[in-house]
Amino acid sequence: MVVYTLLICLLTSFTFHIIIITLYIRSRDPQWYHINYFGEKVYEKGIVKQIEFLGIFFTLPFFLLIGAFFVSRLITIIMFGHI
């Protein structure tokens, strides 16, 4: 059970980081933006692919649950001295 949980956490975080890095690189590419009249970047419509948006949308609850689990464990260790 623990191994599967850790595996899911690792795969989810790997997917999340790959999507974020891809979006960052794409946002720096001049193909995906133009400069408007005021000198600001305006990003094109297709900079975020639908599969990337859905990937972030569905992996974010896993990160929130994992974070809540570790915070509750930390509070338990601080208050009672054991898990």
C-alpha positions, 0 to 999 in steps of 0.5 A, spaced: 500 500 500 505 504 501 509 503 495 503 504 491 502 511 494 509 513 493 509 511 486 503 515 485 506 521 488 512 520 484 508 519 478 504 525 479 509 530 481 513 528 475 507 529 471 506 536 474 513 538 474 514 536 466 507 540 464 510 546 468 517 546 465 514 545 458 509 551 459 515 556 462 519 554 456 513 555 451 512 562 454 519 564 453 518 562 446 517 568 441 512 564 437 507 564 442 506 571 444 506 578 441 508 585 444 502 590 444 501 597 443 503 598 450 509 594 450 507 588 454 507 581 452 500 578 450 500 570 449 497 566 444 491 562 445 494 555 444 500 556 449 496 551 454 494 545 450 488 542 453 491 536 455 496 540 459 490 544 463 487 537 464 493 534 467 494 540 472 487 540 473 486 533 475 493 532 479 492 538 483 487 535 488 493 529 489 498 535 491 493 538 496 491 531 499 498 529 500 500 536 503 494 535 508 497 528 510 504 531 511 501 537 515 497 532 520 503 528 521 507 533 523 502 536 528 501 529 531 509 528 532 509 535 535 503 534 539 504 527 542 511 525 540 509 519 536 506 518 529 
